[in-house]
Amino acid sequence: MSDSMLSTVIKPVHREGYPFIGIFAAVTLVLFLIWQPLGWVGVVLTVWCYYFFRDPDRYTPQREGLIVSPADGVISLIEPAVPPAELGLGPEALTRVSVFMNVFNCHVNRLPISGEITAVSYRPGKFLNASLDKASVDNERNSLAVRMADGRQIAVVQIAGLVARRIVCEVKPGAVLETGERFGMIRFGSRLDVYLPPGVVPMVALGQTMVAGETVLADLAADEPARTAEVR
């Protein structure tokens, strides 16, 4: 098998995944000892666990002003909403774009745009289905504020879901990251909210599939109207 073919199957793994993959593999060995068909079920689950924690490279567009998706998944909500109060971004409603991740998506999160992390705030909460609107308020979450070069700020919020039980954030206030850089992940099924600066219109539509670090979510320099989409 060529290197290019191998790279489509074998992906790097986020360090958060090593303990889980090890546990799944150990249980699989025990299942084989108990009953071979159960062992093969364990093999399938171990492979799933490996792919859940995959951390592939992404090719981030380099033009200044592009805001990219922070997560793999599907656009589940586009609506005005007030950013989490703990970030101190004020009471004004901003355009919130939500990306819902199911248990088969890559769950590594990437920064939507270059800037300085000015605030990181964790808040415990419930574990409702992350596709629900009220999950933004009621669920466990970790919120980040990012100040861009022009002084404007965006908010990025990691939201735990029905199955997710841990939010991982690997950055602290004061860190400076580039667009598309990794900043954390969520285990197992969840959602990312991005609050766009005032006047910035999203360039995506409900139901659109997103690729973290690659799909353009919005363009600070664009003046086109909001986009719509149709199923084809």
C-alpha positions, 0 to 999 in steps of 0.5 A: 500500500502506498504512503498516500493510501496509508495516510487516508486510513491511518491518522495521527491520534490526539494524546487524550485518546491514548488511555481510551484506545488502550482500555478498548484494546484490553477489553477486546482481548478479554472478550476474545477469551470469553467468546470470539464473536464478542472479541470482533465486536470489541475490535470494531469499537476499538477502531471507532475509538481510534478514529474518534480521537484522530487528529489529522492535519488540515489546510487552513486558508491564509488570507487575512480576515477569514474566519474558519470553522472551529470544528468538524460537523454540521451547521445546526443554528444561525441566530442572534444571541448574547455571548456568555456573560463570563467573557465580558463582551457585553449585552449586545446580541451577536450572530451565533453560528453553531457547529454540531459534532456527532460521535463520528466527527473528528473532535479536535477544535481549532481557532477560527481566526488569528488573535490573542486569547483574552479570556478563558472561562469554564462553567459546569452545567447539564448534558442536554443534546448539544443540537438543542438551542438551550444547550448554549445556556444550560450545558457544561461549557468552556468559553474563549474570547479572541482579540483580533489584530484590528481590536475586534473580538469573537467568542468561541464556546465549547459545549458538552453534549448528551454523551460528552463528559469532558471538555479539554482546553489547552490554551490560557489567557495571553496565548497568541494563536494562528487561524486553524491552530488546535486549542482543545477537544470535547469527548464524545459528541458535542457542539462549538458556538462562534459569536461573530463581531457586529456586522459580520455575516456568516458565509455558511447555511444551515445543514452545511457540512464543516471541516475544522480549520478549512471551511470558511465560516465568515469573511471580515472583508465581505459585504455580501448578504447571508447565504442560503442553501438547498438540498440537491 
